[in-house]
Amino acid sequence: MSVASGDFILLLISFFVVAILYSAVGFGGGSSYLAILALVITSFLTIRSTALLCNLVVVTGSCILFYKSGHLNFRKFLPFVITSIPLAFLGASFRLEERMFFIILALALIISALALIYQATTVKSNNNLRKYPTYLSYLLGGGIGLLSGLVGIGGGIFLAPVLNHMKWDKPIAIATLASFFILVNSVSGLGGLIWSNSFQVFWPEIIGLLFAVLLGGQLGVRISLGKLSAKRIRLLTAFLVLFVGVRVLLKNGLQLNLFS
């Protein structure tokens, strides 16, 4: 599958910007990659595969940086990923009917947007951290892992707002966990797609997209974004994802031609 040259240039620019914004706050950008791809590509197999690959490229760089900074606590993060890995694989291996996929995708995008808005507008005070039973980490990781595999995202965009609300740990620890969570789920999700013969990318355009998100992701975790604070980044991306999520639901999921 290929796209028109004009659409491909817009994809490159959009993916580059999304990678900068999301990596700056500890995410991979999978939800926005899905939203953007759904506007120009009809194959949901290509959409899922491309979003997971781009996710993987962005968060790999973030995890390396967090590891070098001493924030990557494998022992503390293990309960989340030990259940998310197999369930992300299982979710990705499902061969969904196309309309059902777009409905699930749209709902996931809308929930992602609302989660970002909540995280950006809620005052977070992590001074009084709380302790939770370990089984809750297993449940959260497994549930979000299954959803991430179904729609082709890493799941960090769901996990981080929940953990911030729970005051599970300091923001830097949660951001690190979100990146690591996205990394392992993206790998597992890709494995599920390959296992079920559902892995599909548009060649050679995928090379350009991966390069764009690699560059954007590296910029996002290394440079200051000036006056564009983390709160404004989340709000900006949230409203974009919310709009496209509603559009995907109406046009691709419910098949209502309200948007031309």
C-alpha positions as CSV (number, residue, x, y, z in Angstrom):
1,M,0.0,0.0,0.0
2,S,1.2,3.5,-0.8
3,V,0.0,7.0,-0.2
4,A,0.0,10.1,-2.4
5,S,3.1,12.2,-2.1
6,G,1.3,15.1,-0.6
7,D,-0.3,13.0,2.0
8,F,3.0,11.3,2.8
9,I,4.7,14.7,3.4
10,L,1.9,15.7,5.8
11,L,2.3,12.3,7.5
12,L,6.1,12.9,8.0
13,I,5.5,16.4,9.5
14,S,2.7,15.2,11.7
15,F,4.6,12.2,13.0
16,F,7.7,14.3,13.7
17,V,5.6,16.8,15.7
18,V,3.7,14.1,17.6
19,A,7.0,12.4,18.5
20,I,8.4,15.6,20.0
21,L,5.3,16.4,22.0
22,Y,4.6,12.9,23.3
23,S,8.2,12.0,24.1
24,A,8.6,15.2,26.1
25,V,6.0,13.9,28.6
26,G,7.0,10.2,28.6
27,F,4.7,8.8,25.9
28,G,5.3,7.2,22.5
29,G,2.5,8.9,20.5
30,G,0.7,5.7,19.4
31,S,-2.8,7.1,19.9
32,S,-2.0,10.1,17.7
33,Y,-0.3,8.0,15.1
34,L,-3.4,5.9,14.9
35,A,-5.6,9.0,14.6
36,I,-3.5,10.5,11.8
37,L,-3.2,7.3,9.9
38,A,-6.9,6.7,10.1
39,L,-7.5,9.9,8.1
40,V,-5.4,8.7,5.1
41,I,-5.3,4.9,5.2
42,T,-8.2,2.5,5.2
43,S,-6.3,-0.7,6.1
44,F,-6.6,-1.2,9.8
45,L,-3.8,-3.8,9.7
46,T,-1.4,-1.2,8.3
47,I,-2.6,1.3,10.9
48,R,-2.0,-1.0,13.8
49,S,1.4,-2.2,12.6
50,T,2.7,1.3,11.7
51,A,1.6,2.8,15.0
52,L,3.3,0.1,17.0
53,L,6.6,0.4,15.1
54,C,6.7,4.2,15.5
55,N,5.8,3.8,19.2
56,L,8.7,1.3,19.6
57,V,11.2,3.7,18.0
58,V,10.2,6.7,20.2
59,V,10.1,5.0,23.6
60,T,13.3,3.0,23.1
61,G,15.2,6.2,23.1
62,S,13.3,7.5,26.1
63,C,13.9,4.3,28.1
64,I,17.7,4.4,27.3
65,L,17.8,8.0,28.7
66,F,15.8,7.1,31.8
67,Y,18.0,4.1,32.4
68,K,21.2,6.2,32.2
69,S,19.5,8.6,34.6
70,G,18.9,5.9,37.1
71,H,15.1,6.0,37.0
72,L,14.4,2.7,35.4
73,N,13.4,0.4,38.3
74,F,12.9,-3.0,36.8
75,R,11.9,-4.7,40.0
76,K,9.2,-2.1,40.8
77,F,7.9,-2.1,37.2
78,L,7.8,-5.9,36.8
79,P,4.2,-6.5,38.1
80,F,2.8,-4.2,35.5
81,V,4.6,-5.7,32.5
82,I,4.4,-9.4,33.5
83,T,0.7,-9.4,32.8
84,S,0.7,-6.8,30.0
85,I,3.1,-8.6,27.8
86,P,1.0,-11.8,27.1
87,L,-2.3,-9.9,27.0
88,A,-0.9,-7.3,24.6
89,F,0.3,-10.2,22.4
90,L,-3.2,-11.8,22.7
91,G,-5.0,-8.5,21.8
92,A,-2.8,-7.9,18.8
93,S,-3.3,-11.5,17.5
94,F,-7.1,-10.9,17.3
95,R,-8.2,-10.5,13.7
96,L,-10.9,-7.9,14.3
97,E,-13.6,-7.1,11.7
98,E,-12.7,-3.7,10.3
99,R,-15.7,-1.8,11.5
100,M,-15.4,-3.2,15.0
101,F,-11.7,-2.2,15.0
102,F,-12.5,1.4,14.1
103,I,-15.1,1.5,16.9
104,I,-12.7,0.2,19.5
105,L,-10.0,2.5,18.1
106,A,-12.2,5.6,18.2
107,L,-13.3,4.9,21.8
108,A,-9.7,4.3,22.8
109,L,-8.7,7.7,21.2
110,I,-11.5,9.5,23.0
111,I,-10.6,7.9,26.3
112,S,-7.0,8.8,25.7
113,A,-7.9,12.4,25.1
114,L,-10.1,12.6,28.2
115,A,-7.3,11.0,30.2
116,L,-4.8,13.6,28.9
117,I,-7.2,16.5,29.7
118,Y,-7.7,15.1,33.2
119,Q,-4.0,14.8,33.7
120,A,-3.3,18.3,32.4
121,T,-6.1,20.1,34.4
122,T,-5.9,18.2,37.7
123,V,-3.4,19.6,40.2
124,K,-1.1,16.8,41.1
125,S,0.5,16.6,44.5
126,N,2.7,13.5,44.9
127,N,4.0,14.5,48.3
128,N,1.8,12.0,50.1
129,L,2.5,8.8,48.1
130,R,0.3,5.8,48.7
131,K,1.0,2.1,48.8
132,Y,-1.3,-0.4,47.0
133,P,-1.4,-4.2,47.0
134,T,0.7,-5.8,44.3
135,Y,-2.3,-7.5,42.7
136,L,-3.6,-4.1,41.6
137,S,-0.5,-3.6,39.5
138,Y,-1.0,-7.0,37.8
139,L,-4.7,-6.1,37.1
140,L,-3.9,-2.6,35.7
141,G,-1.0,-3.9,33.5
142,G,-3.1,-6.8,32.1
143,G,-6.2,-4.8,31.3
144,I,-4.3,-1.9,29.7
145,G,-2.0,-4.4,27.9
146,L,-5.0,-6.2,26.3
147,L,-6.5,-2.9,25.1
148,S,-3.1,-1.7,23.8
149,G,-2.7,-4.8,21.7
150,L,-6.2,-4.6,20.3
151,V,-5.8,-1.1,18.9
152,G,-2.1,-0.8,18.4
153,I,-0.8,1.5,21.1
154,G,1.6,1.0,24.0
155,G,-0.9,1.9,26.7
156,G,1.1,4.4,28.6
157,I,-1.3,7.1,27.8
158,F,-3.9,5.2,29.9
159,L,-1.6,4.1,32.7
160,A,0.1,7.4,33.5
161,P,-3.0,9.4,34.4
162,V,-4.4,6.6,36.5
163,L,-1.1,6.2,38.5
164,N,-0.8,10.0,38.9
165,H,-4.4,10.1,40.3
166,M,-3.5,7.2,42.7
167,K,-0.3,9.0,43.8
168,W,1.5,5.7,43.1
169,D,4.9,7.4,42.8
170,K,6.7,10.6,41.8
171,P,5.9,12.0,38.3
172,I,9.4,11.1,37.0
173,A,8.9,7.5,38.1
174,I,5.5,7.3,36.5
175,A,6.8,8.8,33.3
176,T,9.6,6.2,33.3
177,L,7.2,3.4,33.9
178,A,4.9,4.6,31.1
179,S,7.8,4.6,28.6
180,F,8.9,1.1,29.7
181,F,5.3,-0.1,29.6
182,I,4.9,1.2,26.1
183,L,8.1,-0.4,25.0
184,V,7.3,-3.9,26.1
185,N,3.7,-3.7,24.9
186,S,4.8,-2.5,21.5
187,V,7.2,-5.4,21.2
188,S,4.6,-7.8,22.4
189,G,1.9,-6.3,20.1
190,L,4.1,-6.6,17.1
191,G,4.8,-10.2,18.0
192,G,1.1,-10.8,18.1
193,L,0.6,-9.2,14.7
194,I,3.4,-11.3,13.1
195,W,2.1,-14.5,14.8
196,S,-1.4,-13.9,13.3
197,N,-0.1,-12.9,9.9
198,S,-1.6,-9.4,10.5
199,F,1.6,-7.4,10.3
200,Q,1.4,-5.1,7.3
201,V,3.2,-1.8,6.5
202,F,3.4,0.4,3.5
203,W,6.9,0.1,2.0
204,P,9.1,2.0,1.5
205,E,7.2,4.9,3.1
206,I,7.6,3.3,6.6
207,I,11.3,4.1,6.5
208,G,10.6,7.8,6.3
209,L,8.0,7.7,9.1
210,L,10.4,5.7,11.4
211,F,13.1,8.3,10.7
212,A,10.7,11.2,11.5
213,V,9.6,9.8,14.8
214,L,13.2,8.8,15.7
215,L,14.4,12.4,15.2
216,G,11.3,13.9,16.9
217,G,11.5,11.5,19.8
218,Q,15.2,12.3,20.4
219,L,14.5,16.0,20.3
220,G,11.5,15.7,22.6
221,V,13.5,14.1,25.4
222,R,16.6,16.2,25.0
223,I,15.6,19.8,24.4
224,S,13.5,22.3,26.3
225,L,10.2,23.2,24.7
226,G,10.4,26.8,26.0
227,K,7.0,28.2,27.0
228,L,5.1,25.1,25.9
229,S,4.7,23.4,29.2
230,A,3.9,19.8,29.9
231,K,0.4,20.9,30.7
232,R,0.0,22.7,27.4
233,I,1.5,19.8,25.5
234,R,-1.1,17.4,27.0
235,L,-4.0,19.8,26.3
236,L,-2.8,20.4,22.7
237,T,-2.5,16.7,21.9
238,A,-5.7,15.9,23.8
239,F,-7.9,18.1,21.7
240,L,-6.4,16.8,18.5
241,V,-6.9,13.2,19.5
242,L,-10.4,13.9,20.8
243,F,-11.4,15.5,17.4
244,V,-10.0,12.7,15.3
245,G,-11.4,10.1,17.7
246,V,-14.9,11.4,17.2
247,R,-14.3,11.6,13.5
248,V,-13.1,8.0,13.3
249,L,-16.1,6.9,15.3
250,L,-18.6,8.6,13.2
251,K,-17.1,8.0,9.8
252,N,-15.2,4.7,10.0
253,G,-17.0,3.1,12.9
254,L,-20.6,4.1,12.6
255,Q,-20.1,5.0,8.9
256,L,-21.9,8.3,9.1
257,N,-20.8,10.8,6.4
258,L,-20.9,13.8,8.7
259,F,-17.4,14.7,7.8
260,S,-16.3,15.0,4.2
